[in-house]
C-alpha cells in the first residue's frame, strides 16, 4: 500500500539521518521544552488566586517560542532532506524570509483546518455525544480519531504537500499541494489512518500507562513529542519530493 510506503519512507528519513536530525532540531526542541516546563513550574508554585494577567503573557511567550523554533526546525529539515544542506553550527541558520513565508502559508492552512475541525467536531458531538459520554474514554477517543482526526489529517496532508517548497525558496501557490495530490485519495487516506493511529497509541500510553498527568506523563509527552515532530515533517518532505518534484519512493 502506497500510504504505508510513504510513512515508512518518512520514518527512515529520520532513523537513517538520526545524527543530522538531532543536530538540526535538538537544541531548538530543548528550548521549547525548557520554556514550557518553566511556565508549568511557575503556575504550579502559585495558587489560583495568584494567577492573573502574567499568565496570559507567559502563555503568549511559550506559544511564540514554540512557533518560532518549530518553523525554524521545519525549514532547516526540509532543506536538509531535499537539498542536502547541512547546518555548520549547533543552531541552524535563521532564514527569516523562508521562515516568514512558511509561517504565513501554514497560518492560512491552519485557520482553514481549524474551522473545518470545529464544524466536524460539533457534528460528531451532536450525533455521538451521548454514546461517547456513556462508553468511556477509550471508545470516545477512538470515535474522535476515526471521525475527526483522520479526515482532518487527510485534508491537512493534501493542503500542505507543497509547503516544503516554501522552505526551499520555490514559493509554490497555496493550493499547489491540493492540485498535485488530486486523485491520490487512497494512499493519503491510508497515511492519515496510520498517523491518527500512531497519535492515538501515544495518547493511550500517556493516559493508561503514565496516568495522563504528573511528571512521568509530562516526560512521556516530551520524549514522544520529538519523533512525532520529526516524522511529521518528514512526511511533508516526502509528499513534496514525490508529488511535486516527482521523486520515486524507495
C-alpha positions as CSV (number, residue, x, y, z in Angstrom):
1,X,0.0,0.0,0.0
2,X,1.4,3.4,-1.0
3,X,0.3,5.1,2.2
4,X,2.4,2.6,4.2
5,X,5.3,3.2,1.8
6,X,5.1,6.9,2.3
7,X,5.1,6.5,6.0
8,X,8.0,4.0,6.1
9,X,10.0,6.2,3.7
10,X,9.5,9.2,6.1
11,X,10.3,7.2,9.1
12,X,13.6,6.1,7.5
13,X,14.4,9.7,6.8
14,X,14.7,10.3,10.5
15,X,16.2,6.9,11.5
16,X,18.8,6.9,8.8
17,X,19.7,10.5,9.5
18,X,19.4,10.5,13.2
19,X,22.6,12.5,13.8
20,X,21.7,15.4,11.5
21,X,18.1,15.3,12.8
22,X,19.3,15.8,16.4
23,X,21.8,18.4,15.3
24,X,19.1,20.3,13.4
25,X,16.4,20.1,16.0
26,X,17.9,19.1,19.3
27,X,18.8,22.4,20.8
28,X,15.8,24.2,19.4
29,X,13.4,21.5,20.7
30,X,15.2,21.7,24.1
31,X,14.5,25.4,24.2
32,X,10.8,24.6,23.6
33,X,10.8,22.1,26.4
34,X,12.6,24.4,28.9
35,X,10.3,27.4,28.3
36,X,7.2,25.2,28.6
37,X,8.3,23.5,31.7
38,X,9.3,26.8,33.2
39,X,5.8,28.1,32.7
40,X,4.3,24.9,34.2
41,X,6.6,25.2,37.3
42,X,5.7,28.9,37.8
43,X,2.0,28.0,37.7
44,X,2.4,25.0,40.0
45,X,4.1,27.3,42.6
46,X,1.2,29.6,42.7
47,X,-2.4,29.1,43.8
48,X,-5.4,30.0,41.7
49,X,-5.8,33.4,43.3
50,X,-2.3,34.5,42.4
51,X,-2.6,33.7,38.6
52,X,-3.5,36.9,36.8
53,X,-2.5,38.8,33.8
54,X,1.0,37.4,34.0
55,X,-0.3,34.0,33.0
56,X,-1.5,35.4,29.6
57,X,1.9,37.0,28.9
58,X,3.7,33.8,29.9
59,X,1.4,31.6,27.8
60,X,2.0,34.0,24.8
61,X,5.7,33.7,25.3
62,X,5.5,29.9,25.3
63,X,3.4,29.9,22.1
64,X,5.8,32.4,20.4
65,X,8.9,30.3,21.3
66,X,7.2,27.1,20.1
67,X,6.1,28.7,16.9
68,X,9.5,30.2,16.0
69,X,11.5,27.1,17.0
70,X,9.0,24.8,15.3
71,X,9.2,26.7,12.0
72,X,13.0,27.0,12.3
73,X,13.3,23.2,12.6
74,X,10.8,22.6,9.8
75,X,12.6,24.9,7.3
76,X,16.0,23.5,8.1
77,X,14.9,19.9,8.0
78,X,13.1,20.3,4.6
79,X,16.3,21.9,3.2
80,X,18.5,19.2,4.6
81,X,16.4,16.3,3.1
82,X,15.7,17.9,-0.2
83,X,18.8,19.9,-0.8
84,X,21.4,18.1,1.3
85,X,22.1,21.4,3.2
86,X,23.8,20.7,6.5
87,X,24.0,23.4,9.1
88,X,27.5,24.4,10.2
89,X,26.9,25.1,13.9
90,X,24.7,23.7,16.7
91,X,21.9,26.1,15.8
92,X,20.7,26.2,12.2
93,X,20.9,29.5,10.3
94,X,17.9,31.8,10.9
95,X,16.4,32.2,7.4
96,X,13.9,35.0,8.1
97,X,12.4,35.2,4.6
98,X,11.9,31.5,4.2
99,X,10.5,31.1,7.8
100,X,8.2,34.1,7.3
101,X,6.7,32.7,4.1
102,X,6.4,29.3,5.7
103,X,4.6,30.8,8.7
104,X,2.2,32.8,6.6
105,X,1.1,29.8,4.5
106,X,1.0,27.5,7.5
107,X,-1.2,30.0,9.3
108,X,-3.7,30.2,6.4
109,X,-3.9,26.4,6.1
110,X,-4.1,26.1,9.9
111,X,-7.0,28.5,10.1
112,X,-8.9,26.6,7.4
113,X,-8.3,23.3,9.1
114,X,-9.3,24.7,12.5
115,X,-12.6,26.0,11.2
116,X,-13.3,22.7,9.5
117,X,-12.3,20.7,12.6
118,X,-14.6,22.7,14.8
119,X,-17.5,22.2,12.4
120,X,-16.8,18.5,12.1
121,X,-16.3,18.1,15.9
122,X,-19.6,19.7,16.6
123,X,-21.4,17.5,14.1
124,X,-19.8,14.4,15.6
125,X,-20.6,15.6,19.1
126,X,-24.3,16.1,18.2
127,X,-24.5,12.7,16.6
128,X,-22.5,10.7,19.0
129,X,-22.2,12.8,22.1
130,X,-24.4,10.6,24.3
131,X,-22.5,7.4,23.1
132,X,-19.1,9.0,23.9
133,X,-20.3,10.2,27.3
134,X,-21.5,6.7,28.4
135,X,-18.9,4.5,26.7
136,X,-15.8,5.6,28.5
137,X,-12.6,7.4,27.4
138,X,-11.3,4.6,25.2
139,X,-14.3,4.5,22.9
140,X,-14.6,8.3,22.9
141,X,-11.0,8.7,21.8
142,X,-11.5,6.0,19.1
143,X,-14.6,7.7,17.7
144,X,-12.9,11.1,17.7
145,X,-9.8,9.6,16.0
146,X,-11.9,7.9,13.3
147,X,-14.4,10.7,12.6
148,X,-12.4,13.9,13.2
149,X,-8.7,13.2,13.3
150,X,-8.5,11.0,10.2
151,X,-10.5,13.4,7.9
152,X,-8.6,16.4,9.2
153,X,-5.2,14.8,8.8
154,X,-6.2,13.8,5.2
155,X,-7.1,17.3,4.3
156,X,-4.0,18.7,6.0
157,X,-1.8,16.3,4.1
158,X,-3.2,17.5,0.8
159,X,-3.1,21.2,1.7
160,X,0.4,21.1,3.0
161,X,2.0,18.8,0.4
162,X,3.7,21.7,-1.3
163,X,4.6,23.6,1.9
164,X,8.3,22.3,1.9
165,X,8.8,24.1,-1.4
166,X,8.4,27.4,0.5
167,X,11.4,26.4,2.7
168,X,13.4,25.8,-0.5
169,X,12.5,29.3,-1.9
170,X,10.3,27.8,-4.7
171,X,7.2,29.6,-3.3
172,X,4.6,27.3,-4.8
173,X,1.0,28.5,-4.8
174,X,-1.0,27.9,-1.7
175,X,-3.2,25.2,-3.4
176,X,-0.3,23.5,-5.3
177,X,-0.3,20.6,-2.9
178,X,-4.0,20.0,-3.3
179,X,-3.7,20.1,-7.1
180,X,-0.6,17.8,-7.1
181,X,-2.3,15.1,-5.0
182,X,-5.6,15.1,-6.9
183,X,-6.7,11.5,-7.5
184,X,-4.4,10.2,-4.7
185,X,-7.0,9.9,-2.1
186,X,-6.4,6.3,-1.3
187,X,-2.7,6.5,-0.3
188,X,-3.3,9.7,1.6
189,X,-6.2,8.3,3.4
190,X,-4.2,5.3,4.3
191,X,-1.4,7.6,5.5
192,X,-4.0,9.6,7.6
193,X,-5.2,6.4,9.3
194,X,-1.6,5.4,10.1
195,X,-0.8,8.9,11.5
196,X,-4.0,9.0,13.6
197,X,-3.4,5.5,14.9
198,X,0.1,6.4,15.9
199,X,-1.0,9.6,17.8
200,X,-3.9,7.6,19.3
201,X,-1.4,5.0,20.6
202,X,0.9,7.7,22.1
203,X,-2.1,9.3,23.9
204,X,-3.3,5.9,25.2
205,X,0.2,5.2,26.6
206,X,0.2,8.7,28.2
207,X,-3.2,8.1,29.8
208,X,-3.3,4.4,30.7
209,X,0.4,3.7,31.4
210,X,1.6,7.0,32.8
211,X,-1.7,8.3,34.3
212,X,-2.3,11.2,32.0
213,X,-1.0,13.8,34.4
214,X,2.1,14.2,36.6
215,X,5.8,14.4,36.0
216,X,6.1,10.9,34.3
217,X,3.3,11.7,31.9
218,X,4.9,15.0,31.0
219,X,8.2,13.3,30.4
220,X,6.5,10.8,28.1
221,X,5.0,13.7,26.1
222,X,8.3,15.4,25.8
223,X,10.1,12.2,24.8
224,X,7.4,11.2,22.3
225,X,7.0,14.7,21.0
226,X,10.3,14.8,19.3
227,X,9.9,11.8,17.0
228,X,6.3,12.8,16.3
229,X,7.5,16.2,15.1
230,X,10.4,14.9,13.0
231,X,8.4,12.1,11.4
232,X,5.6,14.6,10.7
233,X,8.0,17.0,9.0
234,X,9.5,14.1,7.1
235,X,6.0,13.1,5.8
236,X,5.6,16.6,4.4
237,X,9.0,16.4,2.9
238,X,8.2,13.0,1.3
239,X,4.9,14.3,-0.1
240,X,6.7,17.3,-1.7
241,X,9.5,15.2,-3.1
242,X,7.2,12.6,-4.6
243,X,4.2,14.6,-5.8
244,X,5.8,17.9,-6.6
245,X,9.3,17.0,-7.6
246,X,8.3,13.6,-8.9
247,X,10.9,11.7,-6.9
248,X,10.5,7.9,-6.5
249,X,9.7,6.3,-3.2
250,X,12.3,3.9,-2.1
